[in-house]
Amino acid sequence: MEGSPLPEYCKQLLLTGEKEYAWRILKDYFDTFDEQGPQEILWFMFTTAMKLENEEVSGSERSNMIFFYEYTVALFKAAYLLSKKKTIK
């Protein structure tokens, strides 16, 4: 993360609560990852976790992972759309 403005944006967001820092985080995120990048990375992580032979992961937990994946993809899509329409000063 060296050279990235993200840590400072996060710090300022927590300190001030100003929306502008939230928008800056979104802009930086989508400048770093394209529209499909987050979904592809999340899908890789998800499918890798689902393929693991782990008796400790129940059917309910797997269902929760699928639910989380679908909602997170929707969040990424919404955030991407909003970040592209917002002009940051």
CNS distance restraints for C-alpha pairs under 8 A (distance, minus, plus):
assign (resid   1 and name CA) (resid   6 and name CA) 7.87 0.50 0.50
assign (resid   5 and name CA) (resid   9 and name CA) 6.23 0.50 0.50
assign (resid   5 and name CA) (resid  28 and name CA) 7.81 0.50 0.50
assign (resid   6 and name CA) (resid  10 and name CA) 6.13 0.50 0.50
assign (resid   6 and name CA) (resid  25 and name CA) 6.28 0.50 0.50
assign (resid   6 and name CA) (resid  28 and name CA) 7.11 0.50 0.50
assign (resid   7 and name CA) (resid  11 and name CA) 6.15 0.50 0.50
assign (resid   8 and name CA) (resid  12 and name CA) 6.09 0.50 0.50
assign (resid   9 and name CA) (resid  13 and name CA) 6.00 0.50 0.50
assign (resid   9 and name CA) (resid  21 and name CA) 5.51 0.50 0.50
assign (resid   9 and name CA) (resid  22 and name CA) 7.58 0.50 0.50
assign (resid   9 and name CA) (resid  24 and name CA) 6.91 0.50 0.50
assign (resid   9 and name CA) (resid  25 and name CA) 6.34 0.50 0.50
assign (resid  10 and name CA) (resid  14 and name CA) 6.22 0.50 0.50
assign (resid  10 and name CA) (resid  21 and name CA) 7.22 0.50 0.50
assign (resid  10 and name CA) (resid  22 and name CA) 7.88 0.50 0.50
assign (resid  10 and name CA) (resid  25 and name CA) 7.38 0.50 0.50
assign (resid  11 and name CA) (resid  15 and name CA) 6.16 0.50 0.50
assign (resid  12 and name CA) (resid  16 and name CA) 5.76 0.50 0.50
assign (resid  12 and name CA) (resid  17 and name CA) 7.45 0.50 0.50
assign (resid  12 and name CA) (resid  18 and name CA) 7.92 0.50 0.50
assign (resid  12 and name CA) (resid  21 and name CA) 6.73 0.50 0.50
assign (resid  13 and name CA) (resid  17 and name CA) 4.87 0.50 0.50
assign (resid  13 and name CA) (resid  18 and name CA) 5.90 0.50 0.50
assign (resid  13 and name CA) (resid  19 and name CA) 7.48 0.50 0.50
assign (resid  13 and name CA) (resid  21 and name CA) 5.30 0.50 0.50
assign (resid  13 and name CA) (resid  22 and name CA) 6.54 0.50 0.50
assign (resid  17 and name CA) (resid  21 and name CA) 7.93 0.50 0.50
assign (resid  18 and name CA) (resid  22 and name CA) 7.31 0.50 0.50
assign (resid  19 and name CA) (resid  23 and name CA) 6.36 0.50 0.50
assign (resid  20 and name CA) (resid  24 and name CA) 6.18 0.50 0.50
assign (resid  20 and name CA) (resid  88 and name CA) 7.82 0.50 0.50
assign (resid  21 and name CA) (resid  25 and name CA) 6.16 0.50 0.50
assign (resid  22 and name CA) (resid  26 and name CA) 6.38 0.50 0.50
assign (resid  23 and name CA) (resid  27 and name CA) 6.13 0.50 0.50
assign (resid  23 and name CA) (resid  83 and name CA) 6.89 0.50 0.50
assign (resid  23 and name CA) (resid  86 and name CA) 7.84 0.50 0.50
assign (resid  23 and name CA) (resid  88 and name CA) 7.48 0.50 0.50
assign (resid  24 and name CA) (resid  28 and name CA) 6.03 0.50 0.50
assign (resid  24 and name CA) (resid  88 and name CA) 7.25 0.50 0.50
assign (resid  25 and name CA) (resid  29 and name CA) 5.98 0.50 0.50
assign (resid  26 and name CA) (resid  30 and name CA) 6.20 0.50 0.50
assign (resid  26 and name CA) (resid  79 and name CA) 7.00 0.50 0.50
assign (resid  26 and name CA) (resid  80 and name CA) 7.61 0.50 0.50
assign (resid  26 and name CA) (resid  83 and name CA) 6.02 0.50 0.50
assign (resid  27 and name CA) (resid  31 and name CA) 5.97 0.50 0.50
assign (resid  27 and name CA) (resid  83 and name CA) 5.77 0.50 0.50
assign (resid  27 and name CA) (resid  84 and name CA) 7.74 0.50 0.50
assign (resid  28 and name CA) (resid  32 and name CA) 6.15 0.50 0.50
assign (resid  29 and name CA) (resid  33 and name CA) 6.10 0.50 0.50
assign (resid  30 and name CA) (resid  34 and name CA) 5.68 0.50 0.50
assign (resid  30 and name CA) (resid  35 and name CA) 6.99 0.50 0.50
assign (resid  30 and name CA) (resid  80 and name CA) 6.72 0.50 0.50
assign (resid  30 and name CA) (resid  83 and name CA) 7.71 0.50 0.50
assign (resid  33 and name CA) (resid  37 and name CA) 5.33 0.50 0.50
assign (resid  33 and name CA) (resid  38 and name CA) 6.66 0.50 0.50
assign (resid  34 and name CA) (resid  38 and name CA) 7.60 0.50 0.50
assign (resid  35 and name CA) (resid  77 and name CA) 7.57 0.50 0.50
assign (resid  35 and name CA) (resid  80 and name CA) 6.66 0.50 0.50
assign (resid  36 and name CA) (resid  40 and name CA) 6.19 0.50 0.50
assign (resid  37 and name CA) (resid  41 and name CA) 6.17 0.50 0.50
assign (resid  38 and name CA) (resid  42 and name CA) 5.93 0.50 0.50
assign (resid  38 and name CA) (resid  73 and name CA) 7.88 0.50 0.50
assign (resid  38 and name CA) (resid  76 and name CA) 7.19 0.50 0.50
assign (resid  39 and name CA) (resid  43 and name CA) 5.91 0.50 0.50
assign (resid  39 and name CA) (resid  73 and name CA) 5.99 0.50 0.50
assign (resid  39 and name CA) (resid  76 and name CA) 7.66 0.50 0.50
assign (resid  40 and name CA) (resid  44 and name CA) 6.22 0.50 0.50
assign (resid  41 and name CA) (resid  45 and name CA) 6.27 0.50 0.50
assign (resid  42 and name CA) (resid  46 and name CA) 5.98 0.50 0.50
assign (resid  42 and name CA) (resid  69 and name CA) 7.40 0.50 0.50
assign (resid  43 and name CA) (resid  47 and name CA) 5.97 0.50 0.50
assign (resid  43 and name CA) (resid  69 and name CA) 7.75 0.50 0.50
assign (resid  44 and name CA) (resid  48 and name CA) 6.01 0.50 0.50
assign (resid  45 and name CA) (resid  49 and name CA) 6.19 0.50 0.50
assign (resid  46 and name CA) (resid  50 and name CA) 6.19 0.50 0.50
assign (resid  46 and name CA) (resid  65 and name CA) 7.49 0.50 0.50
assign (resid  46 and name CA) (resid  69 and name CA) 7.44 0.50 0.50
assign (resid  47 and name CA) (resid  51 and name CA) 6.14 0.50 0.50
assign (resid  48 and name CA) (resid  52 and name CA) 6.52 0.50 0.50
assign (resid  50 and name CA) (resid  62 and name CA) 7.17 0.50 0.50
assign (resid  57 and name CA) (resid  61 and name CA) 6.03 0.50 0.50
assign (resid  57 and name CA) (resid  62 and name CA) 6.81 0.50 0.50
assign (resid  58 and name CA) (resid  62 and name CA) 6.32 0.50 0.50
assign (resid  59 and name CA) (resid  63 and name CA) 6.11 0.50 0.50
assign (resid  60 and name CA) (resid  64 and name CA) 6.20 0.50 0.50
assign (resid  61 and name CA) (resid  65 and name CA) 6.27 0.50 0.50
assign (resid  62 and name CA) (resid  66 and name CA) 6.42 0.50 0.50
assign (resid  63 and name CA) (resid  67 and name CA) 6.22 0.50 0.50
assign (resid  64 and name CA) (resid  68 and name CA) 6.03 0.50 0.50
assign (resid  65 and name CA) (resid  69 and name CA) 6.02 0.50 0.50
assign (resid  66 and name CA) (resid  70 and name CA) 6.25 0.50 0.50
assign (resid  67 and name CA) (resid  71 and name CA) 6.32 0.50 0.50
assign (resid  68 and name CA) (resid  72 and name CA) 5.93 0.50 0.50
assign (resid  69 and name CA) (resid  73 and name CA) 6.14 0.50 0.50
assign (resid  70 and name CA) (resid  74 and name CA) 6.37 0.50 0.50
assign (resid  71 and name CA) (resid  75 and name CA) 6.17 0.50 0.50
assign (resid  72 and name CA) (resid  76 and name CA) 6.17 0.50 0.50
assign (resid  73 and name CA) (resid  77 and name CA) 6.25 0.50 0.50
assign (resid  74 and name CA) (resid  78 and name CA) 6.20 0.50 0.50
assign (resid  75 and name CA) (resid  79 and name CA) 5.98 0.50 0.50
assign (resid  76 and name CA) (resid  80 and name CA) 5.90 0.50 0.50
assign (resid  77 and name CA) (resid  81 and name CA) 6.22 0.50 0.50
assign (resid  78 and name CA) (resid  82 and name CA) 6.18 0.50 0.50
assign (resid  79 and name CA) (resid  83 and name CA) 5.90 0.50 0.50
assign (resid  80 and name CA) (resid  84 and name CA) 6.22 0.50 0.50
assign (resid  81 and name CA) (resid  85 and name CA) 6.51 0.50 0.50
assign (resid  82 and name CA) (resid  86 and name CA) 6.25 0.50 0.50
